[in-house]
Amino acid sequence: MTTHPESLPSHETDDEERLFAGHERSAPASASELRELLRLHGERFRPILAALRDQPWKDLVTTRDLLDALSSQGLELSERTLRLYLSEMAEVGLIERHGRRGYSLAPAGAEVARELTIARRLGSILYHMEETMCQITFDLARGAGLVSINAYVVPRLMLEPLCSEMEAVFSAGLSIGGRVLFAAPGEDILGRQVPADCVGLGTMCSLTLAGMFMQRGIPSHAMFGGLLQVENGKPEHFLEMIRYDATTISPNEAFIRANLTSVSAAAHGGRGAITASFREVPMSAAPRLREIVKECEAAHFPGILLVGRPGQPVLNIPVHESRVGVILATGLNPLASFWERTLFTRSAHDPQAPFRLDISRPMVGPVPYEQLIPYHEFRMRAAGLSAAAAG
């Protein structure tokens, strides 16, 4: 009896363009066809769509990335099974294949994924924050260990105003710590390669402090991201807030993109609205928390803006019984200050046409503290990069 090998993707084969030749549709499926397809095969396709959507900072997502993401959802698929599903999804226009480099959501797939994953994404910001917080190993005394950063890429043409705003925010103590990550074009920043015409920047986020709390036996619960009014450089009251467990997007990113912040004014003049994170800790942990505050002050490591009293409101925000409220700065304040400036540059395609700066969504993840540099050295690195490019 003659047996024929299955024509499924194997572990050794990545060239799906060749493997599935002849199975492409002449045209993408219509919206109604996609909905019917997902009604029939949603159990297979929805987790993959969600995994692709959960990594917006990656231009392409590899099979290994997807397997890891699905595993974190409790789904264990073999590599060849996943590749078969991916081929079917590409055939109907949900995703796009890019050979051995990976996959991306097709426009139709992105729209469907956004709709179908909204219930799952509600509160996912909080879960991702907790997962990242558990990876923090930073030791302030040693100046070593993993910290959490907000990372983004910025066009090289914008480096001068970026440096000016970033330095002002750090000097005013409105961000976390005093170090940043610098990534040159072609280098990696949280799994993404920095484009040739950009520079990668990473600023420590409040999860670094939350991770430090946890290492000292202080559990903290993230309540909300808020728009905090600052007067004379000190927290005055909250203007807006979005609970982490009741949103599908980053609260502080939403404030920035809605142009509600005035971080630049706060940094330069002491009065403005900045992004902040509000947490609660158990009353019994208050003494240890105040020890950390003193250690951060001694080490010139800003970020803890205010610590309340047990059971008492913090500014205009009430706290739960037997809890202590804590207000932390966020790592997005340097980006917010930069965003606020009306920045224009010349388009490479039309030198006479200015365009508004548009920055990709910030990424969040852990990096070794030892890779960070003092924030004032970022300007020197950027200048060296520009000089090398000019030469």
N, C-alpha and C positions, 0 to 999 in steps of 0.2 A: 504494500500500500504506500502510495506516494504522499508525502505531507508537504505542505507549502508554508513557508514562514509568514507570520503576520506582517502586514504592511503598516505597523504602528511605529511611532518614534521609539528609538532605543536609547539607552543611556549614553551610548557612544556617538549618537547622531544628533547634530544640532541644525542641520541644513533643512529646515522645514519647508523652505520655498521649493526645494526639489522634491522632497518627500511627498508633499501633498499637491503636486502639480496636477492640474486637471480637475481639482475640486473647488476652485474659486467660483463664486457667483459672478455672473455678468454684471450685476448691479447689487448694491447693498439692499438688505431687507427693508421694507417700509416700517413705519412706526407700529402699525397694527400687527404686522408679521412678527416684529420683535417682541411685542407684548404677549402674543400667543406663544411664541417660542419660550419665553421666560415663564409663562404659566405652566408649560409642559416640562421644562427642564430647569426651573428656577433653583432647585436644590443643588444642582451641579454648578450653575453659572453665577449665582448671586455671590457666594463667598469669594470667587475669583474677581468679580467686578469690584467688590468691596476692598479686596487686597490691593488691587491696582489703584483705586481711588485714594487709599490711605497713604500712598507714597507720592504725593504731588511734586515733591522736590526732585524726584528722579525722572530724567527724561525717558529712560527705558528701564523696565523692570525685568530681571532675568528669571528663569525658571526656578533657580535656587532661592531667590528673594520670595517668590510666590509660595514655594513649599514651606519656607520658614513662617511666612505670614499666615498661611492656612493652618499650620501646626499650632500657632498661637491661638487660633480659633477652636482648636480641638479637632481639626480635620486632618487625618493622616492619609494622604494620597501617594501612590507610587509616582515616580517621575514620568513613566510612559503614559499612565492614566491622565495625569495633568496635561501632558502635551497633546493628547487626543482631544481633551476638552477645549484646550486653547485653539486647536485647529478648527474645531466646529464653531467656536466663537468668532474666529477670524473669517470663516467662510460666510457668515451672515452679517458681517460688518460691525460686530460689537468691539472688536479689538483690531489692532494692526500688528503684523509681524515684521520684525526688522532683522531677519536672519539670526545669526548667532549672538547679536547684541542684545536682544530681548524683545519686549512687548510694550505697547502703549495703548491707552484707551482711544478708540475711534470716536469722532464727535458724537455719533449716535450712542455709543456705549457709555460715554461720559455723562450724557443726559439721562440715560436710563439708570446708571449707577447712582447718580445724585438723587434721583427720585426713590429708588427702591431701598437705598441704605439709610434713609433719613431716620427711621425709628432706631436702627442700630447705632447710628452716630450720635443720638441724643445722649449727652453725658460722656461720650467717648473721650472728650478732651480731658476730663478728670481722670479717667482710667489710664490714659497715656501718661499723664503727669505722674501718677502714682508709680507706674512701671519705671519711668525714667528716674524718679526719686530713689527708688530702691537700688539703682546702679551707682549712686554717688558714694565715693569713698574718700572724698577730699578731707585732708587733715590740715587745718589752718596753721598750726604750729610748725609743721614740716614743710608746708607749701607744696604738697604733693598729693596725688590721687586724682580720681575722676571728678570732673565738674560737669554741670549741664550748661549748654550754650544755646542761644538763639543764633542761627547762622543764616546769612543771606549773601547774595552776590550783588555787587554794585558796579556800574559802568566805570571804566577807568577815567573817563572824562569828568566824572563827578567826584573824584577823590579829594580835591582841595576843599570844597564846601563840606564834604563828609567829615574830613579831619577836624575842621573848625567846630562843627556842631558837636561831634563826639567828644572832643576835648572839653568843651564847655559843660556838657552833661556830666562827665566824670568829675571834673573839678568841683561841680556843685554838689556832688554826692548823691545824684539822682539815679545812679545805676548800681550794679552789683560789683563789688571789688574794684580793682584798678588795672585789670589785664584783659587783653582781647586776643583773638586768634586771627592771624593773617595767612591767607592762602593766595598764592600767586596764580596766574593763568595756567591751566593744565594740571594744577594740584587738586587734591581731593579735599572736600569739606563735607563731612557727614555723609559720605557715600556718593556725593555729586561732584563731577568734575567742573572746575571753574572755567567758564568760557574764555576764549582768547582775548576778548575786549573787556573783561571784567576782573574784579578782585573779590576774593571771598573774605567776609568779616564775620567773626563770631564774638558775641558778648555774653558773659555769664548771666544766666537767668535765675529767678527766685527759687527754682528747684534745687539749686546748689545749697542755698541756706536751709531749705526744708530737709535736704539730705543730711546736712550737718546736724540739724535738730534730732533727726531720727537716730543717728549714730550715738548721740548722747542720751538716748532713752527718752526723747521727747516726741511723741507722736503728734503730728499736726494735720488738721483737716483743712483743705483748700475750700473756702466758702464761695468767693466770687472774685472776678477781676473787676477793677473799678477805675473810674476817672477821679483822681484825687486833686483837689485844689490845694495849692501851695502858696503860703503868704510869708514873705521874708525868709524864704528857704525852708519853712517848716510846714508840716501837714496841717491843714486847716479843717477841711471837711470833704466828704465824698459828694460828687455831683451826679454820677451815674454808676450803676453796677449791673453785672450780668453773672448769674450763678453758673459755676462750672458744670454742675450736674443737670442743667436745664438748657443747654445750648449745643449746637452742632458745629460752632466755629469758635475760634479763640476770641474771648471777650476783648482783650487788649488790642489785638490786631484789628478787630472791628472798630474800636474807638479811633485808631490811627487812620484807617482807610476812610472813615466817615468825617475826617477832618475836625474831630472834637477836641483834640489835644492842643496844648500850647506849651510844650516842653521847652522849646527854644527860649520863650519868654521867661519861663521859670529858671532856666539855667543861666541866662544872661542877666535877668533883672530880679530874680527871687520871687516872682509872682506868676502863676500859670497853672495849667491843668496837666498832670502827668499820669501815666499808667501805673497802677499798683495792684498788688495781690493781697487779699485779706484772708488770714488763716485763724483758726482757733486751736489752742492747746489745752490739755487738762490743767486745772488749777494747781495740782500737786507738782507739776513740772515747772512752775513759774520760777523757782529759785535757780534751777539749772539753765533756764532760758536767759535769765538776767546775767548769769555767768558768761554765756556765749556772747551776749551783747557787749559786755565789758572787754572780752577777748577780741572781738571784731573792732571795737574802738581803738584798742591798744595797737592792733596790727594795721590800722588804717584800711579796714576792709568794710566799706559802707554797703548799705542795702537794707538793714533793719531800720525802718523809719520810725516806728512807734510800737511800744508794748503797753497794753492796758492793764487794768486791775481785775482780779477775779470777779466774774459776774457783772462787771460794770461796762457801760457802753464805751466804745473807742471812737472818739470824735462824735459823729452823729449816727453810729452804727451799734445797735444792741448786740449783745453776745448771749449765748446760752448759759444756763445756770452751771456753776462750777467750772466755767471755761474762761480762758484769757484770750483776748483778741490781739492779733499781731498784724501790723501793716508792713509789707515788704515792697521795695522798689522792684521794677521788672527790667529785664535785659533788653526790652524793646524801646526804652526811652531814648537811647541814642538814635535809633532808626526813626522814631517819631519826630525828633527834633530835625532830622535831616529831611524827612518827608514834608514837614511844614513849610519849608522854604520853597518859594516858587522858583524852581530850578529849570533853566532852559539850556539846551546845547544844540549844536547843529547836527542835523541828520546826515549820515554818510551818503544817503541817496539824493538828498536835496539840501545842499549847504545853506540855503536861504530859509529853510523851514525848521523852526524850533519845535521841540517836542517836550512834553511834560515827562519828568522822570517817572518810570514805572518799575517798581522793585518786585521781584518774585516773592511768593509767600515764604516767610521765615521757616526754617527747619529747626527742630529741637532734638538734641541728643547729647550723649556724654563724650567728653574728650579728656585726655590727660592734662592736668593743670600745667605741667611742665612745658607743654607746647605753646602756652600763651605768652604774650610779650606785654610789657607795660604799655598802656594805651598811648602814651606820648611817642613811643617808638613806631607806631603805625604810620605816622606821617613820613618818617625817615625811610621806612620800607617802601612806601608808596612812591616817594621821590626817586629812590634808587631804581624802582621798576620803570618809572617814566623815563629816567635818563638812559637806561639800558635800551628801551624801545626806540628812543630818539637816535641813539648811536647806531 
